[in-house]
Amino acid sequence: MRWLSFIFEGRCAFGYVEEENVVALSAVCNLPDLRSALQNGCLDFLQQVLCDRAPRIPLQAIEFLPPIPNPSKVLCVGLNYLAHQEETGHGGEDQPTLFVRFGEAQIGHNGTMLRPQESNSLDFEGEIALVVGSPGRRIPKEESLDHVFGFSCYNDGSVREYQRHTSQFTAGKNFAQTGGFGPWIMTTEEISNLEDMELMTHLNGELVQHAWSSDMVFDFPSILSYCSMFIDLEPGDVIVTGTPGGVGAQRNPPLFMDEGDVVSVTVRPIGTLTNRVSVG
């Protein structure tokens, strides 16, 4: 299934995709958002028991939100593809490189990605996002996929100038409206092979990144297990699993995003996340 969060007629809502419509389950339950439904473990009940009562809303009539609009944590993996390690000259450690994003910096599908006034170095980073479905701490690698709700597309928009001010990434990764997330979460049972997901980034229609999930240095079970060693994972937590080679900062000349650009991240079989860039 494909679960999403959205705004319709001025109200935040959640539901799942059914053909060209959204089944707005939030209209027939007392839960405020998708994260709450995950935490209560009631998505199957909502879908099986209340779906007939839920209104159907055309997809073209909604405003997409990040699928999890209010995550407790957004953990990001850096340097998780060999091609990206080679182009940057960094990486190769025995454990994943991690940094954090804040939920407030995220935007949904078709939302506006902002190149901040302070810098002209906004870069694209197409990635696959993992969404936690059940809580856990110190999760063994062989059990970690049991804690995954599903996967989504992510664009870890990075302001390189600020990312490079120090050895820490936080500033460059958290400018307002730079983290594209969506359009929805595809649940794991809908993905036949987690090692065969195709990841592509297009800038103004030009293919700028292309890789497969099998190219990752640390696979999904390894990443989730490692993160759970130091922190309790909760339903609705987001883990962004790394970008492949081809980022704009490593090109000659550099290829950064600016006013009017359109950037899309496609993860097959999940879908495509698209954002238009503005300056703000």
Salt bridges, closest charged atoms under 4 A:
GLU18 OE1 - ARG56 NE 3.10
GLU87 OE2 - HIS84 ND1 2.70
ASP123 OD2 - ARG160 NE 2.85
GLU125 OE2 - ARG160 NH2 2.74
GLU125 OE2 - LYS173 NZ 3.18
ASP156 OD1 - ARG101 NE 2.67
ASP156 OD2 - LYS173 NZ 2.79
GLU198 OE2 - HIS210 NE2 2.67
GLU198 OE1 - ARG268 NH1 3.12
GLU234 OE2 - LYS73 NZ 3.86
ASP237 OD2 - LYS73 NZ 2.86
ASP258 OD1 - ARG115 NH1 3.02
